[in-house]
């Protein structure tokens, strides 16, 4: 499996980044939803720590993904796809990346404003981005929570678009990001063996 993207398929590294991000987002959202309603306790503090660790990792993976996207551009969208759909696809990808960068930064800044450091994996204390400020922390909490819902909406649009391409249009848009080989490319490779 090639690591670089080709004209027909995302390479191994792009797919690894994509599916790793999916898994981390599932974990982060699960932790986020379960920790908010808990009474203050050591368990709640641990869940917050894990949530912060995932947020920092999502941020780092997203920055790496963006760098890789520049080094190995994604496969082009199908030729027959209308221009407006292509623009919408590019806009939705831009918004996904933007939220995946900004959301962890709001969480990190909120922790700084609350005066609670982010200690990555319990080993490395990240620098505070702002001085303690309860009013700013409350504003960032609202922004962070709103971005969570925005991200869920963007993910829903992303998944629905991929399923539309797969089920209705029957093109390879979804298959080229799957972690296993499918479709014409896989069949051709199997025949060659």
CNS distance restraints for C-alpha pairs under 8 A (distance, minus, plus):
assign (resid   1 and name CA) (resid  11 and name CA) 7.31 0.50 0.50
assign (resid   1 and name CA) (resid  12 and name CA) 6.44 0.50 0.50
assign (resid   2 and name CA) (resid  11 and name CA) 5.60 0.50 0.50
assign (resid   2 and name CA) (resid  12 and name CA) 6.05 0.50 0.50
assign (resid   3 and name CA) (resid  11 and name CA) 4.60 0.50 0.50
assign (resid   3 and name CA) (resid  12 and name CA) 4.36 0.50 0.50
assign (resid   3 and name CA) (resid  13 and name CA) 5.22 0.50 0.50
assign (resid   3 and name CA) (resid  14 and name CA) 7.66 0.50 0.50
assign (resid   4 and name CA) (resid  10 and name CA) 7.19 0.50 0.50
assign (resid   4 and name CA) (resid  11 and name CA) 4.52 0.50 0.50
assign (resid   4 and name CA) (resid  12 and name CA) 6.74 0.50 0.50
assign (resid   4 and name CA) (resid  13 and name CA) 6.88 0.50 0.50
assign (resid   4 and name CA) (resid  14 and name CA) 7.68 0.50 0.50
assign (resid   4 and name CA) (resid  72 and name CA) 5.97 0.50 0.50
assign (resid   5 and name CA) (resid   9 and name CA) 6.03 0.50 0.50
assign (resid   5 and name CA) (resid  10 and name CA) 4.44 0.50 0.50
assign (resid   5 and name CA) (resid  11 and name CA) 4.07 0.50 0.50
assign (resid   5 and name CA) (resid  12 and name CA) 7.68 0.50 0.50
assign (resid   5 and name CA) (resid  14 and name CA) 7.33 0.50 0.50
assign (resid   5 and name CA) (resid  72 and name CA) 5.84 0.50 0.50
assign (resid   5 and name CA) (resid  73 and name CA) 6.70 0.50 0.50
assign (resid   5 and name CA) (resid  74 and name CA) 6.01 0.50 0.50
assign (resid   5 and name CA) (resid  75 and name CA) 6.64 0.50 0.50
assign (resid   6 and name CA) (resid  10 and name CA) 6.24 0.50 0.50
assign (resid   6 and name CA) (resid  11 and name CA) 6.67 0.50 0.50
assign (resid   6 and name CA) (resid  74 and name CA) 7.51 0.50 0.50
assign (resid   6 and name CA) (resid  75 and name CA) 6.11 0.50 0.50
assign (resid   7 and name CA) (resid  74 and name CA) 7.66 0.50 0.50
assign (resid   7 and name CA) (resid  75 and name CA) 4.69 0.50 0.50
assign (resid   7 and name CA) (resid  76 and name CA) 6.64 0.50 0.50
assign (resid   8 and name CA) (resid  75 and name CA) 5.84 0.50 0.50
assign (resid   8 and name CA) (resid  76 and name CA) 7.87 0.50 0.50
assign (resid   8 and name CA) (resid 176 and name CA) 6.90 0.50 0.50
assign (resid   9 and name CA) (resid  74 and name CA) 7.97 0.50 0.50
assign (resid   9 and name CA) (resid  75 and name CA) 6.08 0.50 0.50
assign (resid   9 and name CA) (resid 176 and name CA) 4.50 0.50 0.50
assign (resid   9 and name CA) (resid 177 and name CA) 6.88 0.50 0.50
assign (resid  10 and name CA) (resid  14 and name CA) 6.03 0.50 0.50
assign (resid  10 and name CA) (resid  15 and name CA) 6.33 0.50 0.50
assign (resid  10 and name CA) (resid  74 and name CA) 6.40 0.50 0.50
assign (resid  10 and name CA) (resid  75 and name CA) 6.54 0.50 0.50
assign (resid  10 and name CA) (resid 176 and name CA) 5.79 0.50 0.50
assign (resid  10 and name CA) (resid 177 and name CA) 5.77 0.50 0.50
assign (resid  11 and name CA) (resid  15 and name CA) 6.30 0.50 0.50
assign (resid  12 and name CA) (resid  16 and name CA) 5.99 0.50 0.50
assign (resid  12 and name CA) (resid 179 and name CA) 8.00 0.50 0.50
assign (resid  13 and name CA) (resid  17 and name CA) 6.15 0.50 0.50
assign (resid  14 and name CA) (resid  18 and name CA) 6.12 0.50 0.50
assign (resid  14 and name CA) (resid  65 and name CA) 7.01 0.50 0.50
assign (resid  14 and name CA) (resid  68 and name CA) 7.44 0.50 0.50
assign (resid  14 and name CA) (resid  69 and name CA) 7.81 0.50 0.50
assign (resid  15 and name CA) (resid  19 and name CA) 6.14 0.50 0.50
assign (resid  15 and name CA) (resid 177 and name CA) 5.93 0.50 0.50
assign (resid  15 and name CA) (resid 178 and name CA) 7.20 0.50 0.50
assign (resid  15 and name CA) (resid 179 and name CA) 6.30 0.50 0.50
assign (resid  16 and name CA) (resid  20 and name CA) 5.86 0.50 0.50
assign (resid  16 and name CA) (resid 179 and name CA) 7.69 0.50 0.50
assign (resid  17 and name CA) (resid  21 and name CA) 6.03 0.50 0.50
assign (resid  17 and name CA) (resid  61 and name CA) 6.76 0.50 0.50
assign (resid  17 and name CA) (resid  62 and name CA) 7.90 0.50 0.50
assign (resid  17 and name CA) (resid  65 and name CA) 6.37 0.50 0.50
assign (resid  18 and name CA) (resid  22 and name CA) 6.37 0.50 0.50
assign (resid  19 and name CA) (resid  23 and name CA) 6.26 0.50 0.50
assign (resid  19 and name CA) (resid 179 and name CA) 7.81 0.50 0.50
assign (resid  20 and name CA) (resid  24 and name CA) 6.16 0.50 0.50
assign (resid  21 and name CA) (resid  25 and name CA) 5.99 0.50 0.50
assign (resid  21 and name CA) (resid  58 and name CA) 6.43 0.50 0.50
assign (resid  21 and name CA) (resid  61 and name CA) 7.36 0.50 0.50
assign (resid  21 and name CA) (resid  62 and name CA) 7.92 0.50 0.50
assign (resid  22 and name CA) (resid  26 and name CA) 6.28 0.50 0.50
assign (resid  23 and name CA) (resid  27 and name CA) 6.34 0.50 0.50
assign (resid  24 and name CA) (resid  28 and name CA) 5.95 0.50 0.50
assign (resid  24 and name CA) (resid  54 and name CA) 6.40 0.50 0.50
assign (resid  24 and name CA) (resid  58 and name CA) 6.84 0.50 0.50
assign (resid  25 and name CA) (resid  29 and name CA) 5.91 0.50 0.50
assign (resid  25 and name CA) (resid  58 and name CA) 7.74 0.50 0.50
assign (resid  26 and name CA) (resid  30 and name CA) 6.04 0.50 0.50
assign (resid  27 and name CA) (resid  31 and name CA) 6.12 0.50 0.50
assign (resid  27 and name CA) (resid  54 and name CA) 7.72 0.50 0.50
assign (resid  28 and name CA) (resid  32 and name CA) 5.95 0.50 0.50
assign (resid  28 and name CA) (resid  51 and name CA) 5.52 0.50 0.50
assign (resid  28 and name CA) (resid  54 and name CA) 6.11 0.50 0.50
assign (resid  28 and name CA) (resid  55 and name CA) 7.09 0.50 0.50
assign (resid  29 and name CA) (resid  33 and name CA) 6.04 0.50 0.50
assign (resid  30 and name CA) (resid  34 and name CA) 6.17 0.50 0.50
assign (resid  31 and name CA) (resid  35 and name CA) 5.87 0.50 0.50
assign (resid  31 and name CA) (resid  47 and name CA) 6.33 0.50 0.50
assign (resid  31 and name CA) (resid  48 and name CA) 7.65 0.50 0.50
assign (resid  31 and name CA) (resid  50 and name CA) 7.72 0.50 0.50
assign (resid  31 and name CA) (resid  51 and name CA) 6.03 0.50 0.50
assign (resid  32 and name CA) (resid  36 and name CA) 6.45 0.50 0.50
assign (resid  32 and name CA) (resid  48 and name CA) 7.78 0.50 0.50
assign (resid  32 and name CA) (resid  51 and name CA) 6.65 0.50 0.50
assign (resid  33 and name CA) (resid  37 and name CA) 7.75 0.50 0.50
assign (resid  34 and name CA) (resid  38 and name CA) 7.31 0.50 0.50
assign (resid  35 and name CA) (resid  44 and name CA) 5.85 0.50 0.50
assign (resid  35 and name CA) (resid  47 and name CA) 6.19 0.50 0.50
assign (resid  35 and name CA) (resid  48 and name CA) 6.91 0.50 0.50
assign (resid  38 and name CA) (resid  44 and name CA) 6.32 0.50 0.50
assign (resid  39 and name CA) (resid  44 and name CA) 7.19 0.50 0.50
assign (resid  40 and name CA) (resid  44 and name CA) 6.05 0.50 0.50
assign (resid  40 and name CA) (resid  45 and name CA) 7.53 0.50 0.50
assign (resid  41 and name CA) (resid  45 and name CA) 6.41 0.50 0.50
assign (resid  42 and name CA) (resid  46 and name CA) 6.17 0.50 0.50
assign (resid  43 and name CA) (resid  47 and name CA) 6.25 0.50 0.50
assign (resid  44 and name CA) (resid  48 and name CA) 6.21 0.50 0.50
assign (resid  45 and name CA) (resid  49 and name CA) 6.22 0.50 0.50
assign (resid  46 and name CA) (resid  50 and name CA) 6.27 0.50 0.50
assign (resid  47 and name CA) (resid  51 and name CA) 6.08 0.50 0.50
assign (resid  48 and name CA) (resid  52 and name CA) 6.13 0.50 0.50
assign (resid  49 and name CA) (resid  53 and name CA) 6.16 0.50 0.50
assign (resid  49 and name CA) (resid 118 and name CA) 7.61 0.50 0.50
assign (resid  49 and name CA) (resid 119 and name CA) 7.72 0.50 0.50
assign (resid  50 and name CA) (resid  54 and name CA) 6.19 0.50 0.50
assign (resid  50 and name CA) (resid 121 and name CA) 7.82 0.50 0.50
assign (resid  51 and name CA) (resid  55 and name CA) 6.16 0.50 0.50
assign (resid  52 and name CA) (resid  56 and name CA) 6.18 0.50 0.50
assign (resid  52 and name CA) (resid 107 and name CA) 7.54 0.50 0.50
assign (resid  52 and name CA) (resid 108 and name CA) 7.55 0.50 0.50
assign (resid  52 and name CA) (resid 118 and name CA) 6.83 0.50 0.50
assign (resid  52 and name CA) (resid 120 and name CA) 7.54 0.50 0.50
assign (resid  53 and name CA) (resid  57 and name CA) 6.18 0.50 0.50
assign (resid  53 and name CA) (resid 119 and name CA) 7.89 0.50 0.50
assign (resid  53 and name CA) (resid 120 and name CA) 5.50 0.50 0.50
assign (resid  53 and name CA) (resid 121 and name CA) 6.01 0.50 0.50
assign (resid  54 and name CA) (resid  58 and name CA) 5.95 0.50 0.50
assign (resid  55 and name CA) (resid  59 and name CA) 6.15 0.50 0.50
assign (resid  55 and name CA) (resid 104 and name CA) 5.14 0.50 0.50
assign (resid  55 and name CA) (resid 107 and name CA) 7.73 0.50 0.50
assign (resid  56 and name CA) (resid  60 and name CA) 6.24 0.50 0.50
assign (resid  56 and name CA) (resid 104 and name CA) 6.34 0.50 0.50
assign (resid  56 and name CA) (resid 120 and name CA) 7.48 0.50 0.50
assign (resid  57 and name CA) (resid  61 and name CA) 6.02 0.50 0.50
assign (resid  58 and name CA) (resid  62 and name CA) 5.96 0.50 0.50
assign (resid  58 and name CA) (resid 100 and name CA) 7.18 0.50 0.50
assign (resid  58 and name CA) (resid 104 and name CA) 7.50 0.50 0.50
assign (resid  59 and name CA) (resid  63 and name CA) 6.26 0.50 0.50
assign (resid  59 and name CA) (resid 100 and name CA) 6.52 0.50 0.50
assign (resid  59 and name CA) (resid 101 and name CA) 5.56 0.50 0.50
assign (resid  59 and name CA) (resid 104 and name CA) 6.05 0.50 0.50
assign (resid  59 and name CA) (resid 105 and name CA) 7.85 0.50 0.50
assign (resid  60 and name CA) (resid  64 and name CA) 6.22 0.50 0.50
assign (resid  61 and name CA) (resid  65 and name CA) 5.98 0.50 0.50
assign (resid  62 and name CA) (resid  66 and name CA) 6.16 0.50 0.50
assign (resid  62 and name CA) (resid  97 and name CA) 7.08 0.50 0.50
assign (resid  62 and name CA) (resid 100 and name CA) 6.61 0.50 0.50
assign (resid  62 and name CA) (resid 101 and name CA) 6.70 0.50 0.50
assign (resid  63 and name CA) (resid  67 and name CA) 6.28 0.50 0.50
assign (resid  63 and name CA) (resid 101 and name CA) 7.47 0.50 0.50
assign (resid  64 and name CA) (resid  68 and name CA) 6.09 0.50 0.50
assign (resid  65 and name CA) (resid  69 and name CA) 5.96 0.50 0.50
assign (resid  66 and name CA) (resid  70 and name CA) 6.43 0.50 0.50
assign (resid  67 and name CA) (resid  71 and name CA) 6.37 0.50 0.50
assign (resid  68 and name CA) (resid  72 and name CA) 5.72 0.50 0.50
assign (resid  68 and name CA) (resid  73 and name CA) 7.72 0.50 0.50
assign (resid  69 and name CA) (resid  73 and name CA) 4.99 0.50 0.50
assign (resid  69 and name CA) (resid  74 and name CA) 6.53 0.50 0.50
assign (resid  77 and name CA) (resid  81 and name CA) 7.12 0.50 0.50
assign (resid  77 and name CA) (resid  86 and name CA) 7.03 0.50 0.50
assign (resid  77 and name CA) (resid 173 and name CA) 7.45 0.50 0.50
assign (resid  78 and name CA) (resid 173 and name CA) 7.69 0.50 0.50
assign (resid  81 and name CA) (resid  85 and name CA) 6.61 0.50 0.50
assign (resid  81 and name CA) (resid  86 and name CA) 6.67 0.50 0.50
assign (resid  82 and name CA) (resid  86 and name CA) 6.44 0.50 0.50
assign (resid  83 and name CA) (resid  87 and name CA) 6.21 0.50 0.50
assign (resid  84 and name CA) (resid  88 and name CA) 6.17 0.50 0.50
assign (resid  85 and name CA) (resid  89 and name CA) 6.04 0.50 0.50
assign (resid  86 and name CA) (resid  90 and name CA) 6.20 0.50 0.50
assign (resid  87 and name CA) (resid  91 and name CA) 6.05 0.50 0.50
assign (resid  88 and name CA) (resid  92 and name CA) 6.03 0.50 0.50
assign (resid  89 and name CA) (resid  93 and name CA) 6.21 0.50 0.50
assign (resid  90 and name CA) (resid  94 and name CA) 6.12 0.50 0.50
assign (resid  91 and name CA) (resid  95 and name CA) 6.17 0.50 0.50
assign (resid  92 and name CA) (resid  96 and name CA) 6.12 0.50 0.50
assign (resid  92 and name CA) (resid 154 and name CA) 6.98 0.50 0.50
assign (resid  92 and name CA) (resid 158 and name CA) 7.49 0.50 0.50
assign (resid  93 and name CA) (resid  97 and name CA) 6.23 0.50 0.50
assign (resid  94 and name CA) (resid  98 and name CA) 6.05 0.50 0.50
assign (resid  95 and name CA) (resid  99 and name CA) 6.10 0.50 0.50
assign (resid  95 and name CA) (resid 154 and name CA) 7.64 0.50 0.50
assign (resid  96 and name CA) (resid 100 and name CA) 6.09 0.50 0.50
assign (resid  96 and name CA) (resid 151 and name CA) 6.90 0.50 0.50
assign (resid  96 and name CA) (resid 154 and name CA) 6.46 0.50 0.50
assign (resid  96 and name CA) (resid 155 and name CA) 7.66 0.50 0.50
assign (resid  97 and name CA) (resid 101 and name CA) 6.26 0.50 0.50
assign (resid  98 and name CA) (resid 102 and name CA) 6.04 0.50 0.50
assign (resid  99 and name CA) (resid 103 and name CA) 5.48 0.50 0.50
assign (resid  99 and name CA) (resid 147 and name CA) 6.89 0.50 0.50
assign (resid  99 and name CA) (resid 151 and name CA) 6.57 0.50 0.50
assign (resid 100 and name CA) (resid 104 and name CA) 6.94 0.50 0.50
assign (resid 100 and name CA) (resid 151 and name CA) 7.93 0.50 0.50
assign (resid 101 and name CA) (resid 105 and name CA) 6.68 0.50 0.50
assign (resid 102 and name CA) (resid 106 and name CA) 6.19 0.50 0.50
assign (resid 103 and name CA) (resid 107 and name CA) 6.38 0.50 0.50
assign (resid 103 and name CA) (resid 144 and name CA) 5.97 0.50 0.50
assign (resid 103 and name CA) (resid 147 and name CA) 6.29 0.50 0.50
assign (resid 103 and name CA) (resid 148 and name CA) 7.54 0.50 0.50
assign (resid 104 and name CA) (resid 108 and name CA) 6.11 0.50 0.50
assign (resid 105 and name CA) (resid 109 and name CA) 5.97 0.50 0.50
assign (resid 106 and name CA) (resid 110 and name CA) 5.87 0.50 0.50
assign (resid 106 and name CA) (resid 140 and name CA) 6.03 0.50 0.50
assign (resid 106 and name CA) (resid 141 and name CA) 7.84 0.50 0.50
assign (resid 106 and name CA) (resid 143 and name CA) 7.33 0.50 0.50
assign (resid 106 and name CA) (resid 144 and name CA) 5.84 0.50 0.50
assign (resid 107 and name CA) (resid 111 and name CA) 6.24 0.50 0.50
assign (resid 107 and name CA) (resid 140 and name CA) 7.35 0.50 0.50
assign (resid 107 and name CA) (resid 141 and name CA) 7.48 0.50 0.50
assign (resid 107 and name CA) (resid 144 and name CA) 6.26 0.50 0.50
assign (resid 108 and name CA) (resid 112 and name CA) 6.35 0.50 0.50
assign (resid 108 and name CA) (resid 118 and name CA) 6.88 0.50 0.50
assign (resid 108 and name CA) (resid 128 and name CA) 7.95 0.50 0.50
assign (resid 108 and name CA) (resid 129 and name CA) 7.44 0.50 0.50
assign (resid 109 and name CA) (resid 113 and name CA) 6.12 0.50 0.50
assign (resid 109 and name CA) (resid 128 and name CA) 7.22 0.50 0.50
assign (resid 109 and name CA) (resid 129 and name CA) 5.53 0.50 0.50
assign (resid 109 and name CA) (resid 130 and name CA) 6.44 0.50 0.50
assign (resid 109 and name CA) (resid 137 and name CA) 7.81 0.50 0.50
assign (resid 109 and name CA) (resid 140 and name CA) 7.49 0.50 0.50
assign (resid 110 and name CA) (resid 114 and name CA) 6.13 0.50 0.50
assign (resid 110 and name CA) (resid 136 and name CA) 7.46 0.50 0.50
assign (resid 110 and name CA) (resid 137 and name CA) 4.86 0.50 0.50
assign (resid 110 and name CA) (resid 138 and name CA) 7.84 0.50 0.50
assign (resid 110 and name CA) (resid 140 and name CA) 5.49 0.50 0.50
assign (resid 110 and name CA) (resid 141 and name CA) 6.49 0.50 0.50
assign (resid 111 and name CA) (resid 115 and name CA) 6.23 0.50 0.50
assign (resid 111 and name CA) (resid 116 and name CA) 5.18 0.50 0.50
assign (resid 111 and name CA) (resid 117 and name CA) 6.14 0.50 0.50
assign (resid 111 and name CA) (resid 118 and name CA) 6.84 0.50 0.50
assign (resid 111 and name CA) (resid 137 and name CA) 7.40 0.50 0.50
assign (resid 112 and name CA) (resid 116 and name CA) 5.83 0.50 0.50
assign (resid 112 and name CA) (resid 117 and name CA) 5.98 0.50 0.50
assign (resid 112 and name CA) (resid 118 and name CA) 7.76 0.50 0.50
assign (resid 112 and name CA) (resid 128 and name CA) 4.97 0.50 0.50
assign (resid 112 and name CA) (resid 129 and name CA) 6.00 0.50 0.50
assign (resid 112 and name CA) (resid 130 and name CA) 5.72 0.50 0.50
assign (resid 112 and name CA) (resid 131 and name CA) 6.47 0.50 0.50
assign (resid 112 and name CA) (resid 132 and name CA) 6.12 0.50 0.50
assign (resid 113 and name CA) (resid 130 and name CA) 5.96 0.50 0.50
assign (resid 113 and name CA) (resid 131 and name CA) 5.74 0.50 0.50
assign (resid 113 and name CA) (resid 132 and name CA) 4.06 0.50 0.50
assign (resid 113 and name CA) (resid 133 and name CA) 4.82 0.50 0.50
assign (resid 113 and name CA) (resid 134 and name CA) 6.31 0.50 0.50
assign (resid 113 and name CA) (resid 136 and name CA) 6.38 0.50 0.50
assign (resid 113 and name CA) (resid 137 and name CA) 5.02 0.50 0.50
assign (resid 114 and name CA) (resid 132 and name CA) 5.52 0.50 0.50
assign (resid 114 and name CA) (resid 133 and name CA) 6.44 0.50 0.50
assign (resid 114 and name CA) (resid 134 and name CA) 6.06 0.50 0.50
assign (resid 114 and name CA) (resid 137 and name CA) 5.79 0.50 0.50
assign (resid 115 and name CA) (resid 131 and name CA) 7.48 0.50 0.50
assign (resid 115 and name CA) (resid 132 and name CA) 5.05 0.50 0.50
assign (resid 115 and name CA) (resid 133 and name CA) 7.90 0.50 0.50
assign (resid 117 and name CA) (resid 125 and name CA) 6.77 0.50 0.50
assign (resid 117 and name CA) (resid 126 and name CA) 7.04 0.50 0.50
assign (resid 117 and name CA) (resid 127 and name CA) 7.66 0.50 0.50
assign (resid 117 and name CA) (resid 128 and name CA) 6.73 0.50 0.50
assign (resid 118 and name CA) (resid 125 and name CA) 5.81 0.50 0.50
assign (resid 118 and name CA) (resid 126 and name CA) 5.61 0.50 0.50
assign (resid 118 and name CA) (resid 127 and name CA) 7.84 0.50 0.50
assign (resid 118 and name CA) (resid 128 and name CA) 7.98 0.50 0.50
assign (resid 119 and name CA) (resid 123 and name CA) 6.11 0.50 0.50
assign (resid 119 and name CA) (resid 124 and name CA) 5.20 0.50 0.50
assign (resid 119 and name CA) (resid 125 and name CA) 4.04 0.50 0.50
assign (resid 119 and name CA) (resid 126 and name CA) 5.98 0.50 0.50
assign (resid 120 and name CA) (resid 124 and name CA) 5.06 0.50 0.50
assign (resid 120 and name CA) (resid 125 and name CA) 6.10 0.50 0.50
assign (resid 120 and name CA) (resid 126 and name CA) 6.92 0.50 0.50
assign (resid 133 and name CA) (resid 137 and name CA) 6.18 0.50 0.50
assign (resid 134 and name CA) (resid 138 and name CA) 6.22 0.50 0.50
assign (resid 135 and name CA) (resid 139 and name CA) 6.42 0.50 0.50
assign (resid 136 and name CA) (resid 140 and name CA) 6.10 0.50 0.50
assign (resid 137 and name CA) (resid 141 and name CA) 6.03 0.50 0.50
assign (resid 138 and name CA) (resid 142 and name CA) 6.43 0.50 0.50
assign (resid 139 and name CA) (resid 143 and name CA) 6.33 0.50 0.50
assign (resid 140 and name CA) (resid 144 and name CA) 5.85 0.50 0.50
assign (resid 141 and name CA) (resid 145 and name CA) 6.10 0.50 0.50
assign (resid 142 and name CA) (resid 146 and name CA) 6.09 0.50 0.50
assign (resid 143 and name CA) (resid 147 and name CA) 6.02 0.50 0.50
assign (resid 144 and name CA) (resid 148 and name CA) 6.35 0.50 0.50
assign (resid 145 and name CA) (resid 149 and name CA) 6.79 0.50 0.50
assign (resid 146 and name CA) (resid 150 and name CA) 6.29 0.50 0.50
assign (resid 147 and name CA) (resid 151 and name CA) 5.91 0.50 0.50
assign (resid 148 and name CA) (resid 152 and name CA) 6.26 0.50 0.50
assign (resid 149 and name CA) (resid 153 and name CA) 6.22 0.50 0.50
assign (resid 150 and name CA) (resid 154 and name CA) 6.19 0.50 0.50
assign (resid 151 and name CA) (resid 155 and name CA) 6.05 0.50 0.50
assign (resid 152 and name CA) (resid 156 and name CA) 6.13 0.50 0.50
assign (resid 153 and name CA) (resid 157 and name CA) 6.29 0.50 0.50
assign (resid 154 and name CA) (resid 158 and name CA) 6.09 0.50 0.50
assign (resid 155 and name CA) (resid 159 and name CA) 6.09 0.50 0.50
assign (resid 156 and name CA) (resid 160 and name CA) 6.03 0.50 0.50
assign (resid 157 and name CA) (resid 161 and name CA) 5.97 0.50 0.50
assign (resid 158 and name CA) (resid 162 and name CA) 6.24 0.50 0.50
assign (resid 159 and name CA) (resid 163 and name CA) 6.17 0.50 0.50
assign (resid 160 and name CA) (resid 164 and name CA) 6.00 0.50 0.50
assign (resid 161 and name CA) (resid 165 and name CA) 6.25 0.50 0.50
assign (resid 162 and name CA) (resid 166 and name CA) 6.23 0.50 0.50
assign (resid 162 and name CA) (resid 173 and name CA) 6.68 0.50 0.50
assign (resid 162 and name CA) (resid 174 and name CA) 5.32 0.50 0.50
assign (resid 163 and name CA) (resid 167 and name CA) 5.75 0.50 0.50
assign (resid 163 and name CA) (resid 168 and name CA) 7.72 0.50 0.50
assign (resid 163 and name CA) (resid 174 and name CA) 7.17 0.50 0.50
assign (resid 164 and name CA) (resid 168 and name CA) 5.19 0.50 0.50
assign (resid 164 and name CA) (resid 169 and name CA) 6.52 0.50 0.50
assign (resid 165 and name CA) (resid 169 and name CA) 4.77 0.50 0.50
assign (resid 165 and name CA) (resid 170 and name CA) 5.82 0.50 0.50
assign (resid 165 and name CA) (resid 171 and name CA) 5.80 0.50 0.50
assign (resid 165 and name CA) (resid 172 and name CA) 7.48 0.50 0.50
assign (resid 165 and name CA) (resid 173 and name CA) 6.24 0.50 0.50
assign (resid 165 and name CA) (resid 174 and name CA) 6.87 0.50 0.50
assign (resid 166 and name CA) (resid 170 and name CA) 4.64 0.50 0.50
assign (resid 166 and name CA) (resid 171 and name CA) 5.76 0.50 0.50
assign (resid 166 and name CA) (resid 172 and name CA) 6.82 0.50 0.50
assign (resid 166 and name CA) (resid 173 and name CA) 6.95 0.50 0.50
assign (resid 166 and name CA) (resid 174 and name CA) 6.01 0.50 0.50
assign (resid 166 and name CA) (resid 175 and name CA) 7.75 0.50 0.50
assign (resid 172 and name CA) (resid 176 and name CA) 5.94 0.50 0.50
assign (resid 172 and name CA) (resid 183 and name CA) 7.36 0.50 0.50
assign (resid 173 and name CA) (resid 177 and name CA) 7.41 0.50 0.50
assign (resid 174 and name CA) (resid 178 and name CA) 6.67 0.50 0.50
assign (resid 175 and name CA) (resid 181 and name CA) 7.65 0.50 0.50
assign (resid 175 and name CA) (resid 182 and name CA) 6.23 0.50 0.50
assign (resid 175 and name CA) (resid 183 and name CA) 6.89 0.50 0.50
assign (resid 178 and name CA) (resid 182 and name CA) 7.92 0.50 0.50
assign (resid 181 and name CA) (resid 185 and name CA) 7.59 0.50 0.50
assign (resid 181 and name CA) (resid 186 and name CA) 5.41 0.50 0.50
assign (resid 182 and name CA) (resid 186 and name CA) 5.10 0.50 0.50
assign (resid 182 and name CA) (resid 187 and name CA) 7.30 0.50 0.50
assign (resid 183 and name CA) (resid 187 and name CA) 6.27 0.50 0.50
assign (resid 184 and name CA) (resid 188 and name CA) 5.99 0.50 0.50
assign (resid 185 and name CA) (resid 189 and name CA) 6.23 0.50 0.50
assign (resid 186 and name CA) (resid 190 and name CA) 6.14 0.50 0.50
assign (resid 187 and name CA) (resid 191 and name CA) 6.19 0.50 0.50
assign (resid 188 and name CA) (resid 192 and name CA) 6.25 0.50 0.50
assign (resid 189 and name CA) (resid 193 and name CA) 6.55 0.50 0.50
